[in-house]
């Protein structure tokens, strides 16, 4: 199931949250870590100076900066074994409430930024003939939630990209996995990680308004333990045959089952219409 450690990690959004936890645990077990953040001094402030740590400035929306960061990683450690695309933030608000600018910024970081970094790292992995791309999605990337439509859309995109990427990389000996965390006790619901739409429409008070209140009271009360998630990601990185999807958290597992049952029931109810559109001569 597992291979040896001593891997080289490239982690985005490594100054806090999941990225910081994984960076710390990877260093503790002897791995090398390229920890990227908009402010790399925040990384060294949290982790200290370390011979196996390279803190690099990276705004994932800047593709040239991503290419430079990947090159710096390979220059320092010789390769990149695991890319952990962790950088991102949330947007809370109804789909209609989200402005074009708010939507564009969300996709620029959560989707286009992830693609920038992936394109920068993959050439190095392909040359080495080894590597694992790990993309952080969300429970909201598998099943939609009221008030999280735009954020969820970015994570749905990450799910689809990763699934295709896994198929494309398999013949090259590389892997891709999308990780689907549930609600974990991080700073995700703090103002530094969560943006709320500037516009609020009264008609959505009974749906999105309820979600806003729920999230305010849920901050730092979430069931998931980030330290245990970090250990799960180390296990994932060591797997000889990693999964395409890795749900993390009992809430995620429950939500997946709930969605599967809903989709199956709806498909059965509408199957006669769903299969009615083929040509009559279709096999």
Secondary structure, DSSP 8 states (H G I E B T S, - for coil): -B-----EEEESSTTSHHHHHHHHHHHHTT-EEEEEESSHHHHHHHH---TTEEEEE--TT-HHHHHHHHHHHHHHHS---EEEE----EEES-TTTS-HHHHHHHHIIIIIIHHHHHHHHHHHHHHHT--EEEEE--GGGTS--TT-HHHHHHHHHHHHHHHHHHHHHHTTT-EEEEEEE-SBSSSTTSTTTEEE-S---GGGIIIIIHHHHHHHHHTT--SB-HHHHHHHHHHHHHBTT--SEEEESHHHHHHHHHHHHHHHHHHHHHHHHHTTTS-TT--
